[in-house]
Each structure stands twice: as C-alpha cells, then as structure tokens.
Amino acid sequence: MRRERNVLDSADGVGTADHIYAACRAGGAQALGVPMDEIRPGDAATLISLDDGDSSMIALRPAEILARWVFAARAPIVDGVWRRGHKVVSAGRHHQRDAIVYRYRRALARLRA
C-alpha cells in the first residue's frame, strides 16, 4: 500500500483524472466492441456536455476541466447526454426521469416485500 495521493500523475502533464477517464473510455469501447478514438456514422456513440455556467467551472483553462468535473464538482454539472445520436438528458434532467423513478420505486418495493 502506497498511502499517497495522485499516484497516477505523471511528469508528462497527464493527470489522475485523465488516466481515470481514459481507462473508463477504453473499458466502454472494449465492452461495446468499438474503436476508442473515432466515431463513424452508425456507431453507438454516447456524448456528454457540461454546464459551463456552473460556478465550479468558472475561469478554468481547458486542461483543468476534466479534473474539476471528476474530482471537484459539488453539484451535477452534466448538462446534456446524447445516446446513439438521440438527446436523452437536457438541462441535467433525463427525458424519462419520472418513468425511471417510478420503475425504480416499484422494484425496491418488490425487493423489500
């Protein structure tokens, strides 16, 4: 056990958040069986947008955005999500949120019964 912080930081300027994000992207691409670094027409792409008006995002340099999102955002700052070319989250709210919450509550009720 190293008992150290930021052990994934490297001298080449690639930070911990970058390593974590890259590993998540690689795992997702592997699970989907698609290339990681390109999006072609017809691919199953998931894209996100962050709320750049959120107070945690003010005055950041581009290189700081990912780390701020991963480690320091105090509130949800995902503004939009597109899945397979269709927008499913707008203004931080899933378009089917009410139905999803309803199904979740029913599933929990069945598990507790």
Distance bins in CASP14 RR format, pairs under 12 A and 6 or more apart:
PFRMAT RR
TARGET T0000
AUTHOR 0000-0000-0000
RMODE 2
METHOD distances of the structure
MODEL  1
1 7 0 0 0 0 0 1 0 0 0 0 0
2 8 0 0 0 0 0 1 0 0 0 0 0
4 16 0 0 0 0 0 1 0 0 0 0 0
5 15 0 0 0 0 0 1 0 0 0 0 0
5 16 0 0 0 0 1 0 0 0 0 0 0
5 71 0 0 0 0 0 1 0 0 0 0 0
6 13 0 0 0 0 0 1 0 0 0 0 0
6 14 0 0 0 0 0 1 0 0 0 0 0
6 15 1 0 0 1 0 0 0 0 0 0 0
6 16 1 0 1 0 0 0 0 0 0 0 0
6 17 0 0 0 0 1 0 0 0 0 0 0
6 18 0 0 0 0 0 1 0 0 0 0 0
6 19 0 0 0 0 1 0 0 0 0 0 0
6 20 0 0 0 0 0 1 0 0 0 0 0
6 67 0 0 0 0 0 1 0 0 0 0 0
6 71 0 0 0 0 0 1 0 0 0 0 0
7 15 0 0 0 0 0 1 0 0 0 0 0
7 16 1 0 0 1 0 0 0 0 0 0 0
7 19 0 0 0 0 1 0 0 0 0 0 0
7 20 0 0 0 0 0 1 0 0 0 0 0
8 14 0 0 0 0 1 0 0 0 0 0 0
8 15 1 0 0 1 0 0 0 0 0 0 0
8 16 1 0 1 0 0 0 0 0 0 0 0
8 17 0 0 0 0 1 0 0 0 0 0 0
8 18 0 0 0 0 1 0 0 0 0 0 0
8 19 1 0 1 0 0 0 0 0 0 0 0
8 20 1 0 0 1 0 0 0 0 0 0 0
8 21 0 0 0 0 0 1 0 0 0 0 0
8 22 0 0 0 0 0 1 0 0 0 0 0
8 23 0 0 0 0 1 0 0 0 0 0 0
8 67 0 0 0 0 0 1 0 0 0 0 0
8 70 0 0 0 0 0 1 0 0 0 0 0
9 15 1 0 1 0 0 0 0 0 0 0 0
9 16 1 0 1 0 0 0 0 0 0 0 0
9 17 0 0 0 0 1 0 0 0 0 0 0
9 18 0 0 0 0 1 0 0 0 0 0 0
9 19 0 0 0 0 1 0 0 0 0 0 0
9 20 0 0 0 0 0 1 0 0 0 0 0
9 67 0 0 0 0 0 1 0 0 0 0 0
10 16 0 0 0 0 1 0 0 0 0 0 0
10 18 0 0 0 0 1 0 0 0 0 0 0
10 19 0 0 0 0 1 0 0 0 0 0 0
10 22 0 0 0 0 0 1 0 0 0 0 0
12 18 0 0 0 0 0 1 0 0 0 0 0
12 19 0 0 0 0 0 1 0 0 0 0 0
13 19 0 0 0 0 0 1 0 0 0 0 0
13 63 0 0 0 0 1 0 0 0 0 0 0
13 67 0 0 0 0 0 1 0 0 0 0 0
14 20 0 0 0 0 0 1 0 0 0 0 0
14 21 0 0 0 0 0 1 0 0 0 0 0
14 22 0 0 0 0 1 0 0 0 0 0 0
14 63 0 0 0 0 0 1 0 0 0 0 0
14 66 0 0 0 0 0 1 0 0 0 0 0
14 67 0 0 0 0 0 1 0 0 0 0 0
15 21 0 0 0 0 1 0 0 0 0 0 0
15 22 0 0 0 0 1 0 0 0 0 0 0
15 63 0 0 0 0 1 0 0 0 0 0 0
15 64 0 0 0 0 0 1 0 0 0 0 0
15 66 0 0 0 0 1 0 0 0 0 0 0
15 67 1 0 0 1 0 0 0 0 0 0 0
15 70 0 0 0 0 1 0 0 0 0 0 0
15 71 0 0 0 0 0 1 0 0 0 0 0
16 22 0 0 0 0 0 1 0 0 0 0 0
16 23 0 0 0 0 0 1 0 0 0 0 0
16 66 0 0 0 0 1 0 0 0 0 0 0
16 67 1 0 0 1 0 0 0 0 0 0 0
16 70 0 0 0 0 1 0 0 0 0 0 0
16 71 1 0 0 1 0 0 0 0 0 0 0
17 23 0 0 0 0 0 1 0 0 0 0 0
17 24 0 0 0 0 0 1 0 0 0 0 0
17 63 0 0 0 0 0 1 0 0 0 0 0
17 64 0 0 0 0 1 0 0 0 0 0 0
17 65 0 0 0 0 1 0 0 0 0 0 0
17 66 1 0 1 0 0 0 0 0 0 0 0
17 67 1 1 0 0 0 0 0 0 0 0 0
17 68 0 0 0 0 1 0 0 0 0 0 0
17 69 1 0 0 1 0 0 0 0 0 0 0
17 70 1 0 1 0 0 0 0 0 0 0 0
17 71 1 0 0 1 0 0 0 0 0 0 0
17 72 0 0 0 0 1 0 0 0 0 0 0
17 73 0 0 0 0 0 1 0 0 0 0 0
18 24 0 0 0 0 0 1 0 0 0 0 0
18 25 0 0 0 0 0 1 0 0 0 0 0
18 63 0 0 0 0 1 0 0 0 0 0 0
18 64 0 0 0 0 0 1 0 0 0 0 0
18 65 0 0 0 0 0 1 0 0 0 0 0
18 66 1 0 0 1 0 0 0 0 0 0 0
18 67 1 0 0 1 0 0 0 0 0 0 0
18 69 0 0 0 0 0 1 0 0 0 0 0
18 70 0 0 0 0 1 0 0 0 0 0 0
18 71 0 0 0 0 0 1 0 0 0 0 0
19 25 0 0 0 0 0 1 0 0 0 0 0
19 26 0 0 0 0 0 1 0 0 0 0 0
19 66 0 0 0 0 0 1 0 0 0 0 0
19 67 0 0 0 0 0 1 0 0 0 0 0
19 70 0 0 0 0 0 1 0 0 0 0 0
20 26 0 0 0 0 0 1 0 0 0 0 0
20 27 0 0 0 0 0 1 0 0 0 0 0
20 66 0 0 0 0 1 0 0 0 0 0 0
20 67 0 0 0 0 1 0 0 0 0 0 0
20 69 0 0 0 0 0 1 0 0 0 0 0
20 70 1 0 0 1 0 0 0 0 0 0 0
20 71 0 0 0 0 1 0 0 0 0 0 0
21 27 0 0 0 0 0 1 0 0 0 0 0
21 28 0 0 0 0 0 1 0 0 0 0 0
21 36 0 0 0 0 0 1 0 0 0 0 0
21 48 0 0 0 0 0 1 0 0 0 0 0
21 65 0 0 0 0 0 1 0 0 0 0 0
21 66 1 0 1 0 0 0 0 0 0 0 0
21 67 0 0 0 0 1 0 0 0 0 0 0
21 69 0 0 0 0 1 0 0 0 0 0 0
21 70 1 0 0 1 0 0 0 0 0 0 0
21 71 0 0 0 0 0 1 0 0 0 0 0
22 28 0 0 0 0 0 1 0 0 0 0 0
22 29 0 0 0 0 0 1 0 0 0 0 0
22 36 0 0 0 0 1 0 0 0 0 0 0
22 37 0 0 0 0 0 1 0 0 0 0 0
22 66 0 0 0 0 1 0 0 0 0 0 0
22 70 0 0 0 0 0 1 0 0 0 0 0
23 29 0 0 0 0 0 1 0 0 0 0 0
23 30 0 0 0 0 0 1 0 0 0 0 0
23 36 0 0 0 0 0 1 0 0 0 0 0
23 70 0 0 0 0 0 1 0 0 0 0 0
24 30 0 0 0 0 0 1 0 0 0 0 0
24 31 0 0 0 0 0 1 0 0 0 0 0
24 36 0 0 0 0 0 1 0 0 0 0 0
24 46 0 0 0 0 0 1 0 0 0 0 0
24 48 0 0 0 0 0 1 0 0 0 0 0
24 66 0 0 0 0 0 1 0 0 0 0 0
24 70 0 0 0 0 1 0 0 0 0 0 0
25 31 0 0 0 0 0 1 0 0 0 0 0
25 32 0 0 0 0 0 1 0 0 0 0 0
25 34 0 0 0 0 0 1 0 0 0 0 0
25 35 0 0 0 0 0 1 0 0 0 0 0
25 36 1 0 1 0 0 0 0 0 0 0 0
25 37 0 0 0 0 1 0 0 0 0 0 0
25 39 0 0 0 0 0 1 0 0 0 0 0
25 45 0 0 0 0 0 1 0 0 0 0 0
25 46 0 0 0 0 0 1 0 0 0 0 0
25 47 0 0 0 0 0 1 0 0 0 0 0
25 48 0 0 0 0 0 1 0 0 0 0 0
25 66 0 0 0 0 0 1 0 0 0 0 0
26 32 0 0 0 0 0 1 0 0 0 0 0
26 33 0 0 0 0 0 1 0 0 0 0 0
26 34 0 0 0 0 0 1 0 0 0 0 0
26 35 0 0 0 0 0 1 0 0 0 0 0
26 36 1 0 1 0 0 0 0 0 0 0 0
26 37 0 0 0 0 1 0 0 0 0 0 0
27 33 0 0 0 0 1 0 0 0 0 0 0
27 34 0 0 0 0 0 1 0 0 0 0 0
27 36 0 0 0 0 1 0 0 0 0 0 0
28 34 0 0 0 0 1 0 0 0 0 0 0
28 35 0 0 0 0 0 1 0 0 0 0 0
28 36 0 0 0 0 1 0 0 0 0 0 0
28 44 0 0 0 0 0 1 0 0 0 0 0
28 45 0 0 0 0 0 1 0 0 0 0 0
28 46 0 0 0 0 1 0 0 0 0 0 0
29 35 1 0 0 1 0 0 0 0 0 0 0
29 36 1 1 0 0 0 0 0 0 0 0 0
29 37 0 0 0 0 1 0 0 0 0 0 0
29 38 0 0 0 0 0 1 0 0 0 0 0
29 39 0 0 0 0 0 1 0 0 0 0 0
29 43 0 0 0 0 0 1 0 0 0 0 0
29 44 0 0 0 0 0 1 0 0 0 0 0
29 45 0 0 0 0 0 1 0 0 0 0 0
29 46 0 0 0 0 0 1 0 0 0 0 0
30 36 0 0 0 0 1 0 0 0 0 0 0
31 44 0 0 0 0 0 1 0 0 0 0 0
31 46 0 0 0 0 0 1 0 0 0 0 0
32 39 0 0 0 0 0 1 0 0 0 0 0
32 43 0 0 0 0 1 0 0 0 0 0 0
32 44 1 0 1 0 0 0 0 0 0 0 0
32 45 0 0 0 0 1 0 0 0 0 0 0
32 46 0 0 0 0 1 0 0 0 0 0 0
32 83 0 0 0 0 0 1 0 0 0 0 0
32 84 0 0 0 0 0 1 0 0 0 0 0
33 43 0 0 0 0 0 1 0 0 0 0 0
33 44 0 0 0 0 1 0 0 0 0 0 0
34 40 0 0 0 0 1 0 0 0 0 0 0
34 42 0 0 0 0 0 1 0 0 0 0 0
34 43 1 0 1 0 0 0 0 0 0 0 0
34 44 1 0 0 1 0 0 0 0 0 0 0
34 45 0 0 0 0 1 0 0 0 0 0 0
34 46 0 0 0 0 0 1 0 0 0 0 0
34 84 0 0 0 0 0 1 0 0 0 0 0
35 43 0 0 0 0 1 0 0 0 0 0 0
35 44 0 0 0 0 0 1 0 0 0 0 0
35 45 0 0 0 0 0 1 0 0 0 0 0
36 43 0 0 0 0 0 1 0 0 0 0 0
36 45 0 0 0 0 0 1 0 0 0 0 0
37 43 0 0 0 0 0 1 0 0 0 0 0
38 45 0 0 0 0 1 0 0 0 0 0 0
39 45 1 0 1 0 0 0 0 0 0 0 0
39 46 0 0 0 0 1 0 0 0 0 0 0
39 47 0 0 0 0 1 0 0 0 0 0 0
39 82 0 0 0 0 0 1 0 0 0 0 0
39 84 0 0 0 0 0 1 0 0 0 0 0
39 85 0 0 0 0 0 1 0 0 0 0 0
41 84 0 0 0 0 0 1 0 0 0 0 0
41 85 0 0 0 0 0 1 0 0 0 0 0
42 84 0 0 0 0 1 0 0 0 0 0 0
42 85 0 0 0 0 1 0 0 0 0 0 0
43 83 0 0 0 0 0 1 0 0 0 0 0
43 84 0 0 0 0 1 0 0 0 0 0 0
43 85 0 0 0 0 1 0 0 0 0 0 0
44 82 0 0 0 0 0 1 0 0 0 0 0
44 83 0 0 0 0 1 0 0 0 0 0 0
44 84 1 0 1 0 0 0 0 0 0 0 0
44 85 0 0 0 0 1 0 0 0 0 0 0
44 86 0 0 0 0 0 1 0 0 0 0 0
45 81 0 0 0 0 0 1 0 0 0 0 0
45 82 1 0 0 1 0 0 0 0 0 0 0
45 83 0 0 0 0 1 0 0 0 0 0 0
45 84 1 0 0 1 0 0 0 0 0 0 0
45 85 1 0 0 1 0 0 0 0 0 0 0
45 86 0 0 0 0 0 1 0 0 0 0 0
46 78 0 0 0 0 0 1 0 0 0 0 0
46 80 0 0 0 0 0 1 0 0 0 0 0
46 81 1 0 0 1 0 0 0 0 0 0 0
46 82 1 0 0 1 0 0 0 0 0 0 0
46 83 1 0 1 0 0 0 0 0 0 0 0
46 84 1 0 0 1 0 0 0 0 0 0 0
46 85 0 0 0 0 1 0 0 0 0 0 0
46 86 0 0 0 0 0 1 0 0 0 0 0
46 87 0 0 0 0 0 1 0 0 0 0 0
46 88 0 0 0 0 1 0 0 0 0 0 0
46 89 0 0 0 0 0 1 0 0 0 0 0
47 78 0 0 0 0 0 1 0 0 0 0 0
47 79 0 0 0 0 0 1 0 0 0 0 0
47 80 0 0 0 0 1 0 0 0 0 0 0
47 81 1 0 0 1 0 0 0 0 0 0 0
47 82 1 0 1 0 0 0 0 0 0 0 0
47 83 0 0 0 0 1 0 0 0 0 0 0
47 84 0 0 0 0 0 1 0 0 0 0 0
47 85 1 0 0 1 0 0 0 0 0 0 0
47 86 0 0 0 0 0 1 0 0 0 0 0
47 87 0 0 0 0 1 0 0 0 0 0 0
47 88 0 0 0 0 0 1 0 0 0 0 0
47 89 0 0 0 0 0 1 0 0 0 0 0
48 65 0 0 0 0 0 1 0 0 0 0 0
48 66 0 0 0 0 0 1 0 0 0 0 0
48 69 0 0 0 0 1 0 0 0 0 0 0
48 76 0 0 0 0 0 1 0 0 0 0 0
48 77 0 0 0 0 1 0 0 0 0 0 0
48 78 1 0 1 0 0 0 0 0 0 0 0
48 79 0 0 0 0 1 0 0 0 0 0 0
48 80 1 0 0 1 0 0 0 0 0 0 0
48 81 1 0 1 0 0 0 0 0 0 0 0
48 82 1 0 0 1 0 0 0 0 0 0 0
48 83 0 0 0 0 1 0 0 0 0 0 0
48 87 0 0 0 0 0 1 0 0 0 0 0
48 88 0 0 0 0 0 1 0 0 0 0 0
48 89 0 0 0 0 1 0 0 0 0 0 0
48 92 0 0 0 0 0 1 0 0 0 0 0
49 57 0 0 0 0 0 1 0 0 0 0 0
49 65 0 0 0 0 0 1 0 0 0 0 0
49 69 0 0 0 0 0 1 0 0 0 0 0
49 77 0 0 0 0 1 0 0 0 0 0 0
49 78 1 0 0 1 0 0 0 0 0 0 0
49 79 1 0 1 0 0 0 0 0 0 0 0
49 80 1 0 1 0 0 0 0 0 0 0 0
49 81 1 0 0 1 0 0 0 0 0 0 0
49 82 0 0 0 0 1 0 0 0 0 0 0
49 87 0 0 0 0 1 0 0 0 0 0 0
49 89 0 0 0 0 1 0 0 0 0 0 0
49 90 0 0 0 0 1 0 0 0 0 0 0
49 91 0 0 0 0 0 1 0 0 0 0 0
49 92 0 0 0 0 1 0 0 0 0 0 0
50 56 0 0 0 0 1 0 0 0 0 0 0
50 57 1 0 0 1 0 0 0 0 0 0 0
50 60 0 0 0 0 0 1 0 0 0 0 0
50 62 0 0 0 0 0 1 0 0 0 0 0
50 65 1 0 0 1 0 0 0 0 0 0 0
50 66 0 0 0 0 1 0 0 0 0 0 0
50 68 0 0 0 0 1 0 0 0 0 0 0
50 69 1 0 0 1 0 0 0 0 0 0 0
50 70 0 0 0 0 0 1 0 0 0 0 0
50 73 0 0 0 0 1 0 0 0 0 0 0
50 75 0 0 0 0 0 1 0 0 0 0 0
50 76 0 0 0 0 1 0 0 0 0 0 0
50 77 1 0 1 0 0 0 0 0 0 0 0
50 78 1 0 0 1 0 0 0 0 0 0 0
50 79 1 0 1 0 0 0 0 0 0 0 0
50 80 0 0 0 0 1 0 0 0 0 0 0
50 81 0 0 0 0 0 1 0 0 0 0 0
50 89 0 0 0 0 0 1 0 0 0 0 0
50 92 0 0 0 0 0 1 0 0 0 0 0
51 57 1 0 0 1 0 0 0 0 0 0 0
51 58 0 0 0 0 0 1 0 0 0 0 0
51 65 0 0 0 0 0 1 0 0 0 0 0
51 68 0 0 0 0 0 1 0 0 0 0 0
51 69 0 0 0 0 0 1 0 0 0 0 0
51 73 0 0 0 0 1 0 0 0 0 0 0
51 75 0 0 0 0 1 0 0 0 0 0 0
51 76 0 0 0 0 1 0 0 0 0 0 0
51 77 1 0 1 0 0 0 0 0 0 0 0
51 78 1 0 0 1 0 0 0 0 0 0 0
51 79 1 0 1 0 0 0 0 0 0 0 0
51 80 0 0 0 0 1 0 0 0 0 0 0
51 89 0 0 0 0 0 1 0 0 0 0 0
51 90 0 0 0 0 0 1 0 0 0 0 0
51 91 0 0 0 0 1 0 0 0 0 0 0
51 92 1 0 0 1 0 0 0 0 0 0 0
51 93 0 0 0 0 0 1 0 0 0 0 0
52 58 0 0 0 0 1 0 0 0 0 0 0
52 59 0 0 0 0 0 1 0 0 0 0 0
52 60 0 0 0 0 1 0 0 0 0 0 0
52 62 0 0 0 0 0 1 0 0 0 0 0
52 65 0 0 0 0 1 0 0 0 0 0 0
52 68 0 0 0 0 0 1 0 0 0 0 0
52 69 0 0 0 0 0 1 0 0 0 0 0
52 73 0 0 0 0 0 1 0 0 0 0 0
52 77 0 0 0 0 1 0 0 0 0 0 0
52 78 0 0 0 0 0 1 0 0 0 0 0
52 79 0 0 0 0 1 0 0 0 0 0 0
52 80 0 0 0 0 0 1 0 0 0 0 0
53 59 0 0 0 0 0 1 0 0 0 0 0
53 60 0 0 0 0 0 1 0 0 0 0 0
53 65 0 0 0 0 0 1 0 0 0 0 0
53 73 0 0 0 0 0 1 0 0 0 0 0
53 75 0 0 0 0 0 1 0 0 0 0 0
53 77 0 0 0 0 1 0 0 0 0 0 0
53 79 0 0 0 0 1 0 0 0 0 0 0
53 91 0 0 0 0 0 1 0 0 0 0 0
54 60 0 0 0 0 0 1 0 0 0 0 0
54 65 0 0 0 0 0 1 0 0 0 0 0
54 68 0 0 0 0 1 0 0 0 0 0 0
54 69 0 0 0 0 1 0 0 0 0 0 0
54 72 0 0 0 0 0 1 0 0 0 0 0
54 73 1 0 0 1 0 0 0 0 0 0 0
54 74 0 0 0 0 1 0 0 0 0 0 0
54 75 1 0 0 1 0 0 0 0 0 0 0
54 76 0 0 0 0 1 0 0 0 0 0 0
54 77 1 0 1 0 0 0 0 0 0 0 0
54 78 0 0 0 0 1 0 0 0 0 0 0
54 79 0 0 0 0 1 0 0 0 0 0 0
54 91 0 0 0 0 0 1 0 0 0 0 0
54 92 0 0 0 0 0 1 0 0 0 0 0
55 68 0 0 0 0 0 1 0 0 0 0 0
55 72 0 0 0 0 0 1 0 0 0 0 0
55 73 0 0 0 0 1 0 0 0 0 0 0
55 74 0 0 0 0 1 0 0 0 0 0 0
55 75 0 0 0 0 1 0 0 0 0 0 0
55 77 0 0 0 0 1 0 0 0 0 0 0
56 64 0 0 0 0 0 1 0 0 0 0 0
56 65 0 0 0 0 0 1 0 0 0 0 0
56 67 0 0 0 0 0 1 0 0 0 0 0
56 68 1 0 1 0 0 0 0 0 0 0 0
56 69 0 0 0 0 1 0 0 0 0 0 0
56 70 0 0 0 0 0 1 0 0 0 0 0
56 71 0 0 0 0 0 1 0 0 0 0 0
56 72 1 0 0 1 0 0 0 0 0 0 0
56 73 1 0 1 0 0 0 0 0 0 0 0
56 74 1 0 0 1 0 0 0 0 0 0 0
56 75 1 0 0 1 0 0 0 0 0 0 0
56 76 0 0 0 0 0 1 0 0 0 0 0
56 77 1 0 0 1 0 0 0 0 0 0 0
57 64 0 0 0 0 1 0 0 0 0 0 0
57 65 1 0 0 1 0 0 0 0 0 0 0
57 66 0 0 0 0 0 1 0 0 0 0 0
57 67 0 0 0 0 0 1 0 0 0 0 0
57 68 1 0 0 1 0 0 0 0 0 0 0
57 69 0 0 0 0 1 0 0 0 0 0 0
57 72 0 0 0 0 1 0 0 0 0 0 0
57 73 1 0 0 1 0 0 0 0 0 0 0
57 74 0 0 0 0 0 1 0 0 0 0 0
57 75 0 0 0 0 0 1 0 0 0 0 0
57 77 1 0 0 1 0 0 0 0 0 0 0
57 78 0 0 0 0 0 1 0 0 0 0 0
57 79 0 0 0 0 0 1 0 0 0 0 0
58 64 0 0 0 0 0 1 0 0 0 0 0
58 65 0 0 0 0 0 1 0 0 0 0 0
58 68 0 0 0 0 1 0 0 0 0 0 0
58 72 0 0 0 0 0 1 0 0 0 0 0
58 73 0 0 0 0 0 1 0 0 0 0 0
58 77 0 0 0 0 0 1 0 0 0 0 0
59 65 0 0 0 0 0 1 0 0 0 0 0
59 68 0 0 0 0 0 1 0 0 0 0 0
60 66 0 0 0 0 1 0 0 0 0 0 0
60 67 0 0 0 0 1 0 0 0 0 0 0
60 68 1 0 1 0 0 0 0 0 0 0 0
60 69 0 0 0 0 1 0 0 0 0 0 0
60 72 0 0 0 0 0 1 0 0 0 0 0
60 73 0 0 0 0 0 1 0 0 0 0 0
60 77 0 0 0 0 0 1 0 0 0 0 0
61 67 0 0 0 0 0 1 0 0 0 0 0
61 68 0 0 0 0 0 1 0 0 0 0 0
62 68 0 0 0 0 0 1 0 0 0 0 0
64 70 0 0 0 0 0 1 0 0 0 0 0
64 71 0 0 0 0 0 1 0 0 0 0 0
64 72 0 0 0 0 1 0 0 0 0 0 0
65 71 0 0 0 0 0 1 0 0 0 0 0
65 72 0 0 0 0 0 1 0 0 0 0 0
65 73 0 0 0 0 0 1 0 0 0 0 0
65 77 0 0 0 0 0 1 0 0 0 0 0
66 72 0 0 0 0 0 1 0 0 0 0 0
66 73 0 0 0 0 0 1 0 0 0 0 0
66 77 0 0 0 0 0 1 0 0 0 0 0
67 73 0 0 0 0 0 1 0 0 0 0 0
68 74 0 0 0 0 0 1 0 0 0 0 0
68 77 0 0 0 0 1 0 0 0 0 0 0
69 75 0 0 0 0 0 1 0 0 0 0 0
69 76 0 0 0 0 0 1 0 0 0 0 0
69 77 1 0 0 1 0 0 0 0 0 0 0
69 78 0 0 0 0 1 0 0 0 0 0 0
69 79 0 0 0 0 0 1 0 0 0 0 0
70 77 0 0 0 0 0 1 0 0 0 0 0
73 79 0 0 0 0 0 1 0 0 0 0 0
75 92 0 0 0 0 0 1 0 0 0 0 0
76 89 0 0 0 0 1 0 0 0 0 0 0
76 91 0 0 0 0 0 1 0 0 0 0 0
76 92 1 0 0 1 0 0 0 0 0 0 0
76 93 0 0 0 0 1 0 0 0 0 0 0
76 94 0 0 0 0 0 1 0 0 0 0 0
77 89 0 0 0 0 0 1 0 0 0 0 0
77 91 0 0 0 0 0 1 0 0 0 0 0
77 92 0 0 0 0 1 0 0 0 0 0 0
78 88 0 0 0 0 0 1 0 0 0 0 0
78 89 1 0 0 1 0 0 0 0 0 0 0
78 90 0 0 0 0 0 1 0 0 0 0 0
78 91 0 0 0 0 0 1 0 0 0 0 0
78 92 1 0 1 0 0 0 0 0 0 0 0
78 93 0 0 0 0 0 1 0 0 0 0 0
78 94 0 0 0 0 0 1 0 0 0 0 0
79 87 0 0 0 0 0 1 0 0 0 0 0
79 89 1 0 0 1 0 0 0 0 0 0 0
79 90 1 0 0 1 0 0 0 0 0 0 0
79 91 1 0 0 1 0 0 0 0 0 0 0
79 92 1 0 1 0 0 0 0 0 0 0 0
79 93 0 0 0 0 1 0 0 0 0 0 0
80 86 0 0 0 0 0 1 0 0 0 0 0
80 87 1 0 0 1 0 0 0 0 0 0 0
80 88 0 0 0 0 1 0 0 0 0 0 0
80 89 1 0 1 0 0 0 0 0 0 0 0
80 90 1 0 0 1 0 0 0 0 0 0 0
80 91 1 0 0 1 0 0 0 0 0 0 0
80 92 1 0 0 1 0 0 0 0 0 0 0
80 93 0 0 0 0 1 0 0 0 0 0 0
80 94 0 0 0 0 1 0 0 0 0 0 0
80 95 0 0 0 0 0 1 0 0 0 0 0
81 87 1 0 0 1 0 0 0 0 0 0 0
81 88 1 0 1 0 0 0 0 0 0 0 0
81 89 1 1 0 0 0 0 0 0 0 0 0
81 90 0 0 0 0 1 0 0 0 0 0 0
81 91 0 0 0 0 0 1 0 0 0 0 0
81 92 0 0 0 0 1 0 0 0 0 0 0
81 93 0 0 0 0 0 1 0 0 0 0 0
81 94 1 0 0 1 0 0 0 0 0 0 0
81 95 0 0 0 0 1 0 0 0 0 0 0
81 96 0 0 0 0 0 1 0 0 0 0 0
82 88 1 0 0 1 0 0 0 0 0 0 0
82 89 0 0 0 0 1 0 0 0 0 0 0
82 90 0 0 0 0 0 1 0 0 0 0 0
82 95 0 0 0 0 0 1 0 0 0 0 0
83 89 0 0 0 0 1 0 0 0 0 0 0
83 94 0 0 0 0 0 1 0 0 0 0 0
83 95 0 0 0 0 0 1 0 0 0 0 0
83 96 0 0 0 0 0 1 0 0 0 0 0
86 95 0 0 0 0 1 0 0 0 0 0 0
86 96 0 0 0 0 0 1 0 0 0 0 0
87 93 0 0 0 0 0 1 0 0 0 0 0
87 94 0 0 0 0 0 1 0 0 0 0 0
87 95 1 0 0 1 0 0 0 0 0 0 0
87 96 0 0 0 0 0 1 0 0 0 0 0
88 94 1 0 0 1 0 0 0 0 0 0 0
88 95 1 0 1 0 0 0 0 0 0 0 0
88 96 1 0 0 1 0 0 0 0 0 0 0
88 97 0 0 0 0 0 1 0 0 0 0 0
88 100 0 0 0 0 0 1 0 0 0 0 0
89 95 1 0 0 1 0 0 0 0 0 0 0
89 96 0 0 0 0 1 0 0 0 0 0 0
89 97 0 0 0 0 1 0 0 0 0 0 0
89 100 0 0 0 0 0 1 0 0 0 0 0
90 96 0 0 0 0 0 1 0 0 0 0 0
90 97 0 0 0 0 0 1 0 0 0 0 0
91 97 0 0 0 0 0 1 0 0 0 0 0
93 100 0 0 0 0 0 1 0 0 0 0 0
93 101 0 0 0 0 0 1 0 0 0 0 0
94 100 1 0 0 1 0 0 0 0 0 0 0
94 101 0 0 0 0 1 0 0 0 0 0 0
94 104 0 0 0 0 0 1 0 0 0 0 0
96 102 0 0 0 0 1 0 0 0 0 0 0
96 103 0 0 0 0 1 0 0 0 0 0 0
96 104 0 0 0 0 0 1 0 0 0 0 0
97 103 0 0 0 0 0 1 0 0 0 0 0
97 104 0 0 0 0 0 1 0 0 0 0 0
98 104 0 0 0 0 0 1 0 0 0 0 0
98 105 0 0 0 0 0 1 0 0 0 0 0
99 105 0 0 0 0 0 1 0 0 0 0 0
99 106 0 0 0 0 0 1 0 0 0 0 0
100 106 0 0 0 0 0 1 0 0 0 0 0
100 107 0 0 0 0 0 1 0 0 0 0 0
101 107 0 0 0 0 0 1 0 0 0 0 0
101 108 0 0 0 0 0 1 0 0 0 0 0
102 108 0 0 0 0 0 1 0 0 0 0 0
102 109 0 0 0 0 0 1 0 0 0 0 0
103 109 0 0 0 0 0 1 0 0 0 0 0
103 110 0 0 0 0 0 1 0 0 0 0 0
104 110 0 0 0 0 0 1 0 0 0 0 0
104 111 0 0 0 0 0 1 0 0 0 0 0
105 111 0 0 0 0 0 1 0 0 0 0 0
105 112 0 0 0 0 0 1 0 0 0 0 0
106 112 0 0 0 0 0 1 0 0 0 0 0
106 113 0 0 0 0 0 1 0 0 0 0 0
107 113 0 0 0 0 0 1 0 0 0 0 0
END
